[in-house]
Amino acid sequence: MRNRIVLLVVVGLVGATGLGVTGVAVADPNLVFTGSPHRHFINGVEVGPRYCDNSALLGAFTQFHANTHTHNGVTGEIGPVAPGLHNGAGGELTFTGC
């Protein structure tokens, strides 16, 4: 009986902790993409939403662009771009046209 109580307490704590950590991730809510479509690459491997191939990915492409690539061509961003992809040390984010 004691083992069951301990098990219930542990399961309850794990469940409560999981619920407390879970939340909603909010991206930049009012972004507008003003640039031209292009592809993103890190070390020659295409990354990010493939907006050139599917125009329905504009929202995801705009979020990726503002938060990973650059704020150029995007209005409404609220945070900095990923610094490790633009510092000249290691994998760098590059782009080409469609």
C-alpha positions as CSV (number, residue, x, y, z in Angstrom):
1,M,0.0,0.0,0.0
2,R,2.8,2.4,0.9
3,N,4.5,1.7,-2.5
4,R,1.3,2.7,-4.3
5,I,1.0,6.0,-2.4
6,V,4.6,6.8,-3.2
7,L,3.9,6.0,-6.9
8,L,0.8,8.2,-6.9
9,V,2.7,11.1,-5.4
10,V,5.6,10.7,-7.9
11,V,3.2,10.5,-10.8
12,G,1.3,13.5,-9.5
13,L,4.5,15.6,-9.2
14,V,5.7,14.6,-12.6
15,G,2.3,15.4,-14.1
16,A,2.1,18.8,-12.3
17,T,5.6,19.7,-13.3
18,G,4.9,18.8,-16.9
19,L,1.8,20.9,-16.9
20,G,3.6,23.8,-15.3
21,V,6.4,23.7,-18.0
22,T,4.0,23.4,-20.9
23,G,2.9,26.6,-22.5
24,V,2.2,28.4,-25.7
25,A,5.1,29.6,-27.8
26,V,4.3,32.9,-29.4
27,A,6.2,34.0,-32.4
28,D,6.4,37.6,-33.6
29,P,2.7,38.2,-34.1
30,N,2.6,41.0,-36.6
31,L,5.3,40.3,-39.2
32,V,5.1,41.4,-42.8
33,F,7.6,40.0,-45.3
34,T,8.6,42.8,-47.8
35,G,11.6,41.1,-49.4
36,S,11.8,38.7,-52.4
37,P,11.5,34.9,-52.1
38,H,14.8,33.1,-51.7
39,R,16.3,29.9,-50.3
40,H,18.4,29.7,-47.1
41,F,21.4,27.4,-46.6
42,I,23.8,26.4,-43.8
43,N,27.0,24.8,-45.0
44,G,25.4,24.1,-48.4
45,V,22.3,22.4,-46.9
46,E,18.9,24.0,-47.5
47,V,17.2,25.0,-44.2
48,G,14.0,26.7,-43.3
49,P,10.6,26.8,-44.9
50,R,10.7,26.3,-48.7
51,Y,8.6,29.3,-49.7
52,C,10.0,29.2,-53.3
53,D,8.3,25.8,-53.7
54,N,5.1,26.5,-51.7
55,S,3.6,30.0,-51.4
56,A,1.4,28.7,-48.5
57,L,4.6,28.7,-46.3
58,L,4.8,32.6,-46.3
59,G,4.0,32.9,-42.6
60,A,6.6,30.3,-41.6
61,F,9.2,31.7,-44.0
62,T,8.6,35.2,-42.6
63,Q,9.1,34.0,-39.0
64,F,12.2,32.0,-40.0
65,H,13.6,35.0,-41.9
66,A,13.0,37.5,-39.0
67,N,14.3,35.2,-36.2
68,T,17.1,33.3,-37.9
69,H,18.3,35.2,-41.1
70,T,17.9,38.9,-40.9
71,H,15.4,41.7,-40.1
72,N,16.0,43.1,-43.6
73,G,12.9,42.6,-45.6
74,V,10.6,42.1,-42.6
75,T,8.7,44.6,-40.5
76,G,7.2,44.0,-37.1
77,E,10.0,41.8,-35.6
78,I,10.4,41.9,-31.8
79,G,13.7,40.0,-31.1
80,P,17.2,39.6,-32.4
81,V,18.3,37.2,-35.1
82,A,20.2,34.1,-34.2
83,P,23.7,35.5,-33.5
84,G,25.6,32.2,-34.0
85,L,24.6,32.1,-37.7
86,H,26.0,35.5,-38.5
87,N,29.3,35.7,-36.6
88,G,31.9,34.3,-39.1
89,A,32.7,31.4,-36.8
90,G,31.3,28.0,-37.9
91,G,28.2,27.4,-40.0
92,E,26.9,30.5,-41.6
93,L,23.4,31.2,-42.9
94,T,23.6,32.1,-46.6
95,F,20.9,32.6,-49.3
96,T,20.3,32.4,-53.0
97,G,17.3,33.3,-55.1
98,C,14.6,30.9,-56.1
